Amino acid sequence: MTAIQNRAKRVIRQKEVCDKLGLSKATVWTYVRTRDDFPKPIRLGANSVGWLESEIDAFIDARIAASRA
């Protein structure tokens, strides 16, 4: 697998999502419930979830593009 393929499959936990986006945990969960363009979490276990890093990065890129338009 190439480095790009590995990165596409990297799962990040909530703290890293919050750090990447500069948002609180509550805001991230509000986005999950209310925004169609925000990536949905992946259930990892009974009490844990994560997000694909590539989907979070794509969300950030879309927000940058929207702010530049």
Backbone as CSV, one residue per row, in Angstrom:
resi,resn,N_x,N_y,N_z,CA_x,CA_y,CA_z,C_x,C_y,C_z
1,MET,0.823,-1.189,0.000,0.000,0.000,0.000,0.865,1.250,0.000
2,THR,0.416,2.252,-0.702,1.164,3.507,-0.721,0.806,4.341,0.497
3,ALA,1.561,5.399,0.716,1.303,6.284,1.851,-0.065,6.949,1.733
4,ILE,-0.487,7.263,0.519,-1.797,7.896,0.319,-2.904,6.919,0.684
5,GLN,-2.783,5.670,0.304,-3.799,4.682,0.646,-3.859,4.452,2.150
6,ASN,-2.715,4.416,2.818,-2.703,4.259,4.264,-3.384,5.432,4.945
7,ARG,-3.119,6.632,4.498,-3.705,7.805,5.115,-5.215,7.839,4.923
8,ALA,-5.685,7.380,3.778,-7.117,7.385,3.512,-7.864,6.494,4.490
9,LYS,-7.181,5.516,5.057,-7.827,4.582,5.959,-7.492,4.829,7.423
10,ARG,-6.860,5.931,7.726,-6.507,6.221,9.117,-7.743,6.733,9.849
11,VAL,-8.042,6.100,10.965,-9.175,6.506,11.792,-8.651,7.368,12.921
12,ILE,-9.260,8.532,13.095,-8.854,9.421,14.185,-10.001,9.532,15.185
13,ARG,-9.623,9.717,16.426,-10.609,9.786,17.497,-11.078,11.226,17.684
14,GLN,-12.049,11.396,18.551,-12.714,12.688,18.722,-11.753,13.803,19.099
15,LYS,-10.802,13.547,19.983,-9.884,14.609,20.395,-9.117,15.166,19.204
16,GLU,-8.645,14.279,18.333,-7.897,14.743,17.164,-8.808,15.484,16.184
17,VAL,-10.057,15.030,16.043,-11.016,15.741,15.196,-11.219,17.156,15.731
18,CYS,-11.418,17.264,17.033,-11.606,18.582,17.663,-10.372,19.464,17.463
19,ASP,-9.197,18.882,17.621,-7.957,19.643,17.442,-7.794,20.108,15.998
20,LYS,-8.077,19.237,15.035,-7.931,19.593,13.616,-8.890,20.716,13.223
21,LEU,-10.119,20.651,13.757,-11.146,21.612,13.363,-11.171,22.863,14.243
22,GLY,-10.568,22.778,15.406,-10.626,23.902,16.330,-12.011,24.071,16.922
23,LEU,-12.715,22.949,17.101,-14.081,22.973,17.626,-14.158,22.189,18.926
24,SER,-15.182,22.480,19.710,-15.406,21.728,20.937,-16.068,20.391,20.618
25,LYS,-16.057,19.478,21.602,-16.729,18.187,21.425,-18.216,18.389,21.148
26,ALA,-18.828,19.309,21.864,-20.264,19.554,21.688,-20.560,20.041,20.274
27,THR,-19.725,20.906,19.744,-19.938,21.416,18.391,-19.753,20.317,17.357
28,VAL,-18.760,19.452,17.550,-18.570,18.335,16.624,-19.829,17.478,16.592
29,TRP,-20.400,17.149,17.755,-21.610,16.315,17.781,-22.821,17.056,17.227
30,THR,-22.872,18.355,17.400,-23.940,19.135,16.774,-23.813,19.056,15.258
31,TYR,-22.595,19.179,14.748,-22.358,19.044,13.304,-22.768,17.662,12.808
32,VAL,-22.456,16.613,13.572,-22.817,15.250,13.174,-24.337,15.133,13.023
33,ARG,-25.070,15.728,13.951,-26.535,15.630,13.937,-27.201,16.546,12.925
34,THR,-26.612,17.711,12.652,-27.350,18.726,11.894,-26.808,19.060,10.518
35,ARG,-25.569,18.726,10.242,-24.979,19.103,8.950,-24.848,17.889,8.047
36,ASP,-25.390,18.005,6.857,-25.296,16.909,5.891,-23.891,16.777,5.310
37,ASP,-23.119,17.860,5.337,-21.786,17.820,4.737,-20.693,17.397,5.719
38,PHE,-21.046,17.161,6.984,-20.045,16.754,7.970,-19.951,15.232,7.995
39,PRO,-18.726,14.688,8.001,-18.562,13.223,7.987,-19.205,12.554,9.199
40,LYS,-19.811,11.422,8.965,-20.415,10.644,10.044,-19.330,9.790,10.704
41,PRO,-19.436,9.601,12.010,-18.435,8.782,12.703,-18.608,7.300,12.382
42,ILE,-17.544,6.564,12.620,-17.524,5.112,12.446,-17.515,4.491,13.842
43,ARG,-18.419,3.572,14.089,-18.449,2.890,15.385,-17.272,1.924,15.461
44,LEU,-16.436,2.083,16.495,-15.258,1.247,16.678,-15.485,0.171,17.732
45,GLY,-16.386,0.440,18.627,-16.688,-0.496,19.705,-17.955,-0.048,20.395
46,ALA,-18.246,-0.649,21.525,-19.472,-0.329,22.246,-19.524,1.137,22.679
47,ASN,-18.376,1.677,23.061,-18.350,3.051,23.585,-17.326,3.933,22.899
48,SER,-16.993,3.624,21.650,-15.991,4.437,20.973,-16.327,4.615,19.500
49,VAL,-16.001,5.799,19.006,-16.185,6.116,17.594,-14.941,6.819,17.083
50,GLY,-14.827,6.862,15.774,-13.739,7.578,15.135,-14.211,8.078,13.779
51,TRP,-13.377,8.865,13.150,-13.667,9.402,11.823,-12.508,9.075,10.907
52,LEU,-12.795,8.895,9.621,-11.718,8.743,8.657,-11.032,10.089,8.503
53,GLU,-9.734,10.103,8.661,-8.985,11.355,8.570,-9.175,12.005,7.202
54,SER,-9.245,11.185,6.165,-9.419,11.731,4.808,-10.743,12.474,4.672
55,GLU,-11.801,11.996,5.340,-13.096,12.678,5.281,-13.073,13.989,6.054
56,ILE,-12.384,14.019,7.183,-12.250,15.267,7.948,-11.431,16.278,7.142
57,ASP,-10.343,15.810,6.511,-9.532,16.695,5.678,-10.336,17.246,4.505
58,ALA,-11.185,16.410,3.897,-12.029,16.861,2.789,-13.037,17.903,3.268
59,PHE,-13.571,17.733,4.471,-14.490,18.719,5.039,-13.775,20.056,5.230
60,ILE,-12.559,20.012,5.756,-11.775,21.240,5.950,-11.514,21.915,4.601
61,ASP,-11.114,21.133,3.600,-10.866,21.687,2.265,-12.117,22.339,1.680
62,ALA,-13.278,21.715,1.898,-14.530,22.285,1.396,-14.866,23.588,2.094
63,ARG,-14.608,23.658,3.396,-14.865,24.893,4.148,-13.931,26.007,3.670
64,ILE,-12.681,25.670,3.377,-11.733,26.662,2.859,-12.208,27.158,1.493
65,ALA,-12.595,26.233,0.614,-13.069,26.607,-0.723,-14.316,27.490,-0.617
66,ALA,-15.224,27.160,0.282,-16.450,27.961,0.421,-16.141,29.370,0.926
67,SER,-15.137,29.484,1.785,-14.810,30.810,2.320,-14.058,31.661,1.300
68,ARG,-13.469,31.024,0.297,-12.716,31.751,-0.724,-13.578,32.120,-1.937
69,ALA,-14.760,31.534,-2.012,-15.629,31.759,-3.172,-16.345,33.093,-3.096
